[in-house]
Every structure is written in C-alpha cells, then in structure tokens.
Amino acid sequence: MYEIKKQIYLNFTKNQKAALCNFLRALVKKSPELSAEEVFDKFIEDETYYLEINNSRFEFIADIINDETFVNDTKLFIKECIKYYEYKKKQEPIIQAQKEFEKRKRKFLQEVKMSKDAPTKKQLYYYEKLCKKYNLEKKELTSKLEACDEIDRILNEYSRDFENID
C-alpha cells in the first residue's frame, strides 16, 4: 500500500495526498463488505454531494473528480487498502498468538528476576501478619518470588476455608 501511495496523486501536495489517502483508508476499513467499485462509487457520490453544497473536505478535487487519472489512482488505492485489510485480518490469529507468547515470556522473566531479589520489607511484614493470624509456622523466605508464592498459598488455602463456613 505504501509503494502505491508513492505512485498516485502526483500533482497533489503532501498534505492533500495524506488527507485523501487517510480518508479512503478509513472508508475501506469502515465498510469491509463493499467491493472496490462500491467503495469508489460511495466516495464519488459523497464528494459530489459535498462539493455541490460547498462543504467538501477535499475542495482540491473539485476540478479533477471525473479525471481519468484521478479515478484510476483512487481505484488503485482502494484496491490496495482492501488487500491490506484482508491480509491484516488473516494475520490476526498469528498476532494474537505472538502477543500471548510475549506475555508469557515477560511473566517468566519477571519471575526469574524476582527469584534473585531478596523479599521486600512489606512482603515480610505481610507474611508475618498472615502467619500470626492463621497460627502458622514461619519459614525463612529467600526471594521475592518465594514470598509472593507463599503469601498466595496462604491466602488461597485459608480463603477456601472461610468460603466453606458459609
């Protein structure tokens, strides 16, 4: 799509080209069920209407809206946008799997880092309070990860006991 963008609308300024391309891309994204011809017809219909009431977003296309070069460039760009969004949709499962993998990797790396760090004062204090509350024997905690796991274990174990009381 970006290569096509370099080849079309050669007589437009950079801002005009960007505005028109962004609008067309949004139009394609908003109506994925339409074909390239239908999207083009909808664009031309809307722009003709807005030009007639002097309220166009793209006043610079007023003189060339029916020009063959403009029509061909616009159709070409719309087709490329459709291809781009179809490709993106096909890639969605792969992207989601990659995100999930990265999430697991970050969690693993965080755990590795926590296993090397000493427990914080807050963790130790909270662990002592939980041990007192539930009359448990305290262990020597050597890492943040161990403290976190031990606190989670105590909370899960004793929260189930309270649920059974009801």
Secondary structure by P-SEA (a helix, b strand, c coil): caaaaaaccccccaaaaaaaaaaaaaaaaacccccaaaaaaaaaaaaaaaaaaccccccccccccccaaaaaaaaaaaaaaaaaaaaaaaaaaaaaaaaaaaaaaaaaaaaaaaaaccccaaaaaaaaaaaaaacccccccccaaaaaaaaaaaaaaaaaaaaaac
